[in-house]
Amino acid sequence: MGAIEPGIYKKILAVRQARSFDAGGLLMRFYSYMTNIGVVTMLTLSGYSFLMAGLVASTIALAVFLISPRIAKLIDRRGQSAVLPKAACLPVAGTAAMLACVAAHAPVEVLFPLAVLMGSAPSPQALVRARWTYLLRTGKLGAGSGAPSLHGVFSYEAVLDDIGFMVAPALSIFLASTIAPIAGMAFGIGAFAVGAALVTLSRSTEPVPGWTAAGDADGADAPVGLAADAAVLPAEGEAAEQAVRSKSIFRTSAVVRILFCLMFFLGAFFGALDTTTVSFAEELGNPNIASMALMMQAAMSVVMGFVFGMVRLPFRQSTQLVITAVLFGCAFACTAFIDSAPLLFLITVPASLFYAPFLITINATCEGAVPGSRFTEAITWVNAGITCGMTLGPTMAGAIVDGWGTLAAFKVGGAVVALTAVTALAFSGTLRRNVR
C-alpha cells in the first residue's frame, strides 16, 4: 500500500519563496486557458464567421506547437529572467494589436500574423514546475520533513490547472458577452502581463542555467547521461553536452515523444467530447445537460487531484504512468456506449476520477526522464501535445456529427482515448528504461 501524507499541501503553502512565482504562474494560466474559446467568442460576437474564428484559433495552436518549445529551450539555456520579459512582449503585443483590429473590424487576413504572436507565449505550467523542481532537487528548501515532495507539488499544480481550466474560459465568455467582445481577451492578456512580471521578479527561485541534480543519470535518456559526464570530464563533457543541447529535447528524448503523444490523444478526446456533449444536449432539447456534465467532470477531477497528491504509491514512476494511462483510457473509452443522458453522466463523471492522476504522473514522468536543465523545454513540448489535440478534436467531432450523427462522434472519441492506454502499454519498456 502507498503511504498517505495528509499534510503535503500545508508544506507546499508554507514555502514562502514560491508564493510569488506560483501566483504569477496562475495569472499567466488564465491567458493560455481562455485563448482558444476567448478568441472564437470575441471574433464571432464581432461579426466574423465561425469558420474564420476557428481558423484564427487553430493558427494560435499551431504557433504554440512551433514556437513555444523553442522559447522554452532558450529559457533553459539563458535563464527565465533573461528571456521571459522579452518573450512575454510577443503575445502582449500580438493580443493588443488583435484587440485593436477586431474593434476596428479589420479584414480577417490581418488577424493571422497576430495570431502567431499570440501563440508564442511561454508556457506558465513549464515555468512554475521548473522552479519547483529546481528548488526541491537541488535542496534549496532543505531536506527532511519540512520540504514537500515533487509528487505533492505536481498534484498541487494539477489542481491549479483544473481550476484555471474551469474558470478562465467561462470568465472570458462572460466578459465578452456582457461588456464588449474584446473584454475577455483584454482581461486575459492583462493577467498574463502581471503574472509574467511576478515570475520574472522572483529571482531567488529561478533555475540556474545548466543545473543538474544527483541521480540525473539513473535510467534517463541520453541527454541526462551527458549532463552527468560533463561533471567528470569538464572539457569533453562540456562539448558533448553542448552538442546535445543544440538539438531539441523532442528529438533526443524518446520519453518526451511518448508523453507528447499521450497528451495529444488526451487533448483530441476532450476537445471532441466537449463538442459532442454540446451537440448531444441540443439533440435532447436541454442544453443545460452539457454544462452540468462538464462542470461535474471538472469538479470530480479537482477533488481527485487533491486526494491523489496525498498518496505516495509504491510503484516506480514508469509503472504509475502505465497504470493511470490504462485506467484513464479504458474508463473514457466507455463513452462509445453513450446513447442517453443518464449514461452520459454515469460514464463521464466517474471516469473523470482518473484524469488528474494521469496528468500528474505525466508531469512527474517527464521530470524523471530529462535533466533539470532541459525541464522547461520538455514540459513545454508535452503541453504542446494537448494544445494540438484540443485544436483537432472539435474539428474532428464536428465533421462526424454533421456526417454521421452525435452517437458516432461518441464512438470515435472512445476509440481516440483508448489510444492512450495502447500507447502507454506499447512503450512501457522504453519508459521503464529511461525514467528514474
C-alpha positions in Angstrom: 0.0 0.0 0.0 1.1 3.6 -0.6 1.9 6.0 2.2 -0.6 8.8 2.9 0.7 12.3 3.5 -2.2 14.5 4.6 0.0 17.5 5.4 1.5 17.8 2.0 -0.4 20.9 1.0 0.4 22.6 4.2 4.1 22.1 3.4 3.6 23.5 -0.1 1.7 26.6 1.1 4.4 27.2 3.8 7.1 27.7 1.1 7.2 31.5 1.1 9.7 31.7 -1.8 7.2 30.0 -4.1 4.2 32.3 -3.4 5.1 35.0 -5.8 6.0 32.8 -8.8 3.1 30.5 -8.1 0.6 33.4 -8.1 2.3 34.7 -11.3 2.0 31.3 -12.9 -1.7 31.1 -12.1 -2.4 34.6 -13.6 -0.4 33.6 -16.8 -2.5 30.4 -17.0 -5.7 32.4 -17.3 -4.5 33.7 -20.7 -3.4 30.3 -22.0 -6.7 28.6 -20.9 -9.0 31.3 -22.3 -7.2 31.9 -25.6 -9.0 29.3 -27.7 -12.6 29.9 -26.6 -11.9 33.5 -25.9 -10.7 34.3 -29.5 -13.6 32.3 -31.0 -16.1 34.2 -28.8 -14.5 37.6 -29.5 -14.5 37.1 -33.2 -18.0 35.7 -33.6 -19.5 38.4 -31.4 -17.7 41.0 -33.5 -19.3 39.7 -36.7 -16.6 37.4 -38.1 -17.7 33.9 -39.2 -17.3 30.8 -37.1 -15.1 29.3 -39.8 -12.7 32.3 -39.7 -12.7 32.3 -35.9 -11.8 28.6 -35.8 -9.0 29.2 -38.3 -7.6 32.0 -36.3 -7.7 29.9 -33.1 -6.1 27.0 -35.0 -3.3 29.3 -36.1 -2.6 30.2 -32.4 -2.4 26.5 -31.5 0.0 25.9 -34.4 2.2 28.7 -33.2 2.2 27.1 -29.7 3.4 23.9 -31.2 6.1 25.5 -33.4 7.3 28.5 -31.3 6.7 27.9 -27.6 9.1 24.9 -27.2 11.9 26.9 -28.8 11.3 29.8 -26.4 11.4 27.3 -23.6 14.7 25.9 -24.9 16.1 29.4 -24.8 14.9 29.9 -21.3 16.7 26.7 -20.2 19.9 27.9 -21.7 19.9 31.6 -20.6 17.5 31.7 -17.6 13.9 32.8 -17.0 14.7 36.4 -16.0 16.8 36.9 -19.1 14.3 35.6 -21.6 10.8 35.8 -20.1 10.4 39.6 -20.2 11.3 39.7 -23.9 9.3 36.6 -24.8 6.2 37.9 -22.9 6.3 41.0 -25.1 5.4 38.9 -28.2 1.9 37.7 -27.0 1.2 41.0 -25.3 1.9 43.0 -28.5 0.1 40.4 -30.6 -3.0 40.4 -28.4 -3.1 44.2 -28.1 -2.9 44.5 -31.9 -5.6 41.8 -32.3 -8.0 43.6 -29.9 -7.5 46.9 -31.8 -8.0 45.2 -35.2 -11.2 43.4 -34.0 -12.6 46.6 -32.5 -11.9 48.3 -35.8 -13.4 45.4 -37.8 -10.2 44.9 -39.8 -10.0 42.3 -42.6 -9.6 38.8 -41.3 -6.3 38.4 -43.2 -4.7 40.8 -40.8 -5.5 38.6 -37.8 -3.5 35.6 -38.8 0.0 37.0 -38.3 -1.2 38.5 -35.0 -2.4 35.0 -34.0 1.1 33.7 -34.5 2.4 36.3 -32.0 -0.4 35.3 -29.5 0.6 31.6 -29.7 4.3 32.3 -28.9 3.6 32.8 -25.2 6.0 30.9 -22.8 4.3 28.0 -21.0 3.4 29.1 -17.5 3.0 25.5 -16.4 6.6 24.7 -17.5 8.0 27.9 -15.9 6.4 27.1 -12.5 7.1 23.4 -12.5 10.7 24.0 -13.5 11.1 26.3 -10.4 9.6 23.8 -8.0 11.8 21.0 -9.5 14.9 23.2 -9.1 14.1 24.1 -5.5 13.4 20.5 -4.4 16.0 18.6 -6.4 18.9 20.9 -5.5 17.9 21.0 -1.8 17.3 24.8 -1.8 14.4 24.2 0.5 16.4 22.0 2.8 15.8 18.3 3.5 13.7 16.3 5.9 10.0 16.5 6.8 9.7 20.3 6.2 10.1 20.1 2.4 7.2 19.0 0.2 7.6 16.1 -2.3 7.6 16.6 -6.0 4.7 14.3 -6.3 2.7 16.6 -4.0 3.8 19.7 -5.8 2.8 18.3 -9.2 -0.6 17.3 -7.8 -1.0 20.8 -6.4 -0.1 22.3 -9.7 -2.5 20.0 -11.5 -5.3 21.2 -9.2 -4.4 24.8 -10.1 -4.5 23.8 -13.8 -8.0 22.3 -13.3 -9.2 25.4 -11.5 -7.8 27.7 -14.2 -9.3 25.5 -16.9 -12.8 25.7 -15.3 -12.7 29.4 -14.5 -10.8 31.1 -17.4 -13.0 30.1 -20.4 -16.2 30.8 -18.5 -14.9 34.2 -17.4 -13.8 35.0 -20.9 -17.2 34.3 -22.4 -18.9 36.2 -19.6 -16.8 39.4 -20.1 -17.1 39.2 -23.9 -20.9 38.8 -23.8 -21.7 41.4 -21.1 -19.1 44.2 -21.5 -17.6 44.0 -25.0 -16.4 41.3 -27.4 -12.8 42.2 -26.7 -13.2 42.4 -22.9 -12.5 38.7 -22.2 -9.1 38.6 -24.0 -8.2 42.1 -22.7 -8.5 40.7 -19.2 -6.6 37.6 -20.2 -3.6 39.5 -21.6 -3.6 41.9 -18.6 -3.4 38.9 -16.2 -0.6 37.4 -18.4 1.5 40.6 -18.2 1.1 40.9 -14.4 1.9 37.2 -14.0 5.0 37.3 -16.2 6.3 40.3 -14.1 5.7 38.4 -10.8 7.6 35.3 -12.1 10.4 37.4 -13.5 10.9 39.3 -10.3 11.1 36.1 -8.2 14.9 35.9 -8.9 15.8 33.8 -5.9 13.9 30.8 -7.1 15.0 31.0 -10.7 16.7 27.8 -12.0 20.4 28.3 -12.8 21.0 27.6 -16.5 22.6 24.2 -16.9 21.9 22.9 -13.4 21.8 19.2 -12.7 20.9 17.2 -9.6 22.2 14.0 -8.1 20.6 11.0 -9.8 20.1 12.6 -13.2 22.0 9.8 -14.9 20.0 7.0 -13.3 18.0 5.4 -16.1 17.3 8.6 -18.0 17.6 9.4 -21.7 20.9 10.3 -23.4 20.9 14.0 -22.5 20.8 13.2 -18.8 23.8 10.9 -19.1 25.8 13.5 -21.0 25.0 16.1 -18.3 26.4 13.7 -15.7 29.5 13.0 -17.8 30.2 16.7 -18.0 30.8 16.8 -14.3 33.5 14.2 -14.6 35.2 15.2 -17.8 34.9 19.0 -18.0 36.3 19.7 -21.4 35.0 16.7 -23.3 31.8 16.5 -21.3 31.0 20.2 -21.9 31.5 19.7 -25.7 29.3 16.6 -25.7 26.6 18.3 -23.7 26.6 21.4 -25.9 26.1 19.1 -29.0 23.1 17.5 -27.4 21.7 20.8 -26.0 21.8 22.3 -29.5 19.1 19.7 -30.5 15.5 19.8 -29.5 14.7 17.6 -26.5 11.8 16.3 -28.6 14.4 14.7 -30.9 16.8 13.4 -28.3 14.3 12.0 -25.7 12.0 9.1 -26.6 10.1 9.6 -23.3 9.2 13.2 -24.3 7.9 12.0 -27.6 5.8 9.3 -25.9 4.4 11.9 -23.4 3.6 14.3 -26.3 1.5 11.5 -28.0 -0.3 10.7 -24.8 -1.2 14.4 -24.3 -2.2 14.7 -27.9 -4.7 11.9 -27.6 -5.9 13.3 -24.3 -6.5 16.7 -25.8 -8.1 15.4 -29.0 -10.5 13.3 -26.9 -11.6 16.2 -24.6 -11.9 18.6 -27.5 -14.1 16.1 -29.2 -16.0 15.2 -26.0 -16.9 18.8 -25.3 -18.2 19.4 -28.8 -20.1 16.1 -28.9 -21.6 16.6 -25.5 -23.0 20.1 -26.5 -24.4 18.6 -29.7 -26.0 15.7 -27.8 -27.6 18.0 -25.3 -29.1 20.1 -28.1 -30.5 17.0 -29.7 -32.1 16.1 -26.4 -33.6 19.6 -26.2 -31.9 20.6 -23.0 -28.6 22.5 -23.5 -28.1 22.6 -19.7 -27.2 18.9 -19.7 -23.9 19.7 -21.4 -22.8 22.4 -18.9 -23.9 20.2 -15.9 -21.9 17.2 -17.2 -18.8 19.2 -18.0 -18.9 21.0 -14.6 -19.3 17.7 -12.7 -16.4 16.2 -14.6 -14.2 19.2 -13.8 -15.2 19.1 -10.1 -14.5 15.4 -9.9 -11.1 15.9 -11.4 -10.2 18.7 -8.9 -11.2 16.6 -5.9 -9.3 13.5 -7.2 -6.2 15.6 -8.0 -6.3 16.9 -4.4 -6.6 13.4 -2.9 -4.0 11.9 -5.2 -1.4 14.4 -4.1 -1.6 13.0 -0.6 -0.9 9.4 -1.7 2.6 8.0 -2.3 2.3 4.9 -4.5 4.8 2.1 -4.0 5.5 1.7 -7.8 8.2 3.1 -9.9 7.3 6.2 -11.9 7.0 4.5 -15.3 4.7 1.9 -13.8 2.5 4.6 -12.3 2.2 6.2 -15.8 1.2 3.0 -17.5 -1.4 2.2 -14.7 -3.0 5.6 -14.8 -3.0 5.7 -18.7 -4.7 2.4 -18.9 -7.3 3.3 -16.2 -7.9 6.7 -17.9 -8.1 5.3 -21.4 -10.4 2.3 -20.5 -12.7 4.5 -18.4 -13.3 7.1 -21.0 -13.4 4.6 -23.9 -16.8 3.6 -22.5 -18.1 6.9 -23.9 -18.6 4.8 -27.1 -21.6 3.3 -25.4 -23.4 6.6 -24.6 -26.9 6.8 -26.1 -28.8 8.6 -23.3 -28.5 11.4 -20.8 -28.2 9.1 -17.8 -25.4 7.1 -19.5 -23.6 10.4 -20.3 -23.4 11.2 -16.5 -22.8 7.6 -15.4 -19.8 7.1 -17.7 -18.1 10.5 -17.9 -18.3 11.7 -14.3 -16.8 8.6 -12.7 -14.2 8.4 -15.5 -13.0 11.9 -14.6 -11.5 10.4 -11.4 -8.6 9.2 -13.5 -7.9 12.4 -15.3 -5.9 14.3 -12.6 -3.8 11.3 -11.6 -2.9 10.7 -15.3 -1.9 14.3 -15.8 0.1 14.3 -12.6 2.0 11.2 -13.5 2.8 12.5 -17.0 4.5 15.6 -15.5 6.3 13.5 -12.9 7.5 11.1 -15.6 8.8 13.9 -17.7 10.7 15.2 -14.6 12.2 11.8 -14.2 13.3 11.4 -17.8 15.2 14.6 -18.6 17.9 16.6 -16.8 16.8 19.6 -14.8 18.5 21.9 -17.2 16.1 20.8 -20.0 12.9 20.5 -18.0 11.2 23.7 -19.1 11.6 22.8 -22.8 10.5 19.2 -22.1 7.3 20.2 -20.2 6.5 22.8 -22.9 6.7 20.1 -25.6 4.4 17.8 -23.5 1.9 20.6 -23.0 2.0 21.4 -26.8 0.6 18.0 -27.3 -2.6 18.7 -25.5 -2.9 22.1 -27.3 -2.6 20.4 -30.7 -5.1 17.7 -29.7 -7.7 20.2 -28.4 -7.4 22.0 -31.7 -8.0 18.9 -33.8 -10.7 17.3 -31.5 -13.6 19.8 -32.0 -13.0 19.9 -35.8 -13.0 16.1 -36.0 -16.1 15.8 -33.8 -17.9 18.5 -35.7 -17.3 16.8 -39.0 -18.5 13.4 -37.6 -21.6 14.9 -36.0 -22.5 16.6 -39.3 -21.9 13.5 -41.4 -22.9 10.5 -39.2 -24.5 11.9 -36.0 -23.7 12.5 -32.4 -23.6 8.9 -31.3 -21.0 8.1 -34.0 -18.9 11.0 -32.6 -19.0 9.4 -29.1 -17.8 6.1 -30.6 -14.9 7.8 -32.4 -14.0 9.7 -29.3 -13.9 6.5 -27.3 -11.5 5.0 -29.9 -9.2 8.0 -29.7 -8.9 8.0 -25.9 -8.3 4.2 -25.9 -5.0 5.1 -27.8 -3.6 6.5 -24.5 -3.8 3.0 -22.9 -2.5 1.4 -26.1 0.5 3.8 -26.4 1.5 3.5 -22.7 1.4 -0.3 -22.8 3.2 -0.5 -26.2 6.1 1.7 -24.9 6.2 0.6 -21.3 9.7 -0.9 -21.9 11.0 2.4 -23.1 9.5 4.2 -20.2 10.9 1.7 -17.7 14.5 2.0 -19.1 14.5 5.8 -19.4 12.6 7.1 -16.3 14.2 7.4 -12.9 
